[in-house]
Amino acid sequence: LFSIVIFGCITNEGYINRPSEVEEYCIFNRNQNACNYGVFMGSMAFLCCVAFLALDVYFPQISSVKDRKKAVLADIGVSAFWSFMWFVGFCFLANQWQVTKQEDNPLKEGGDAARAAITFSFFSIFTWAGLSFLAFQRYKLGADSALFSQEYTDPSQDAAGAPYTSFGGGDLESPSGGGGQANSDGAFDGTGGYQRQDY
């Protein structure tokens, strides 16, 4: 949301011109780099947010522990990176706005948009830092619960190679239900109605 506000403010009202000029310049001290930085950062941050939102939705379906660990580490790294980049962006935009000459904008157009871009750049620093902290907590939680330290095995694939064992873990009981005799040659001597098979 913050990146959309920054991107929208600069693209809509971030370019102005003097009454005697036709060509428009960036509102931040006529420095095109300041507007380009804000627009690029806003659009890329928005795309990163969408990508990680999709990853969060898909995360429970990731069966590989290594892939889960990589996803969480990527979340930490990208969030910390964007927090730093928004800090740089805030300082850059605020500095350029401070040194902007009044004669470059005599009608004082776009001042609210410029201040909004600077303000939401400042908010974005703490937003991305908070996301980085939450991702680190998620990584710590996974490491403490041995989520990342053990290999995940699919139960359906594991059952195919495992030998069959009975439900109780012991010998099968006789189906007569009387005394629960063990499965032995003596239990099937023909007296209980069963025929003995000789091999």
Salt bridges, closest charged atoms under 4 A:
GLU21 OE1 - ARG30 NH2 3.34
ASP56 OD1 - ARG138 NH1 3.37
ASP104 OD1 - ARG18 NH2 2.35
ASP104 OD1 - ARG30 NH1 3.96
ASP112 OD1 - ARG115 NH2 2.98
ASP198 OD1 - ARG196 NE 3.54
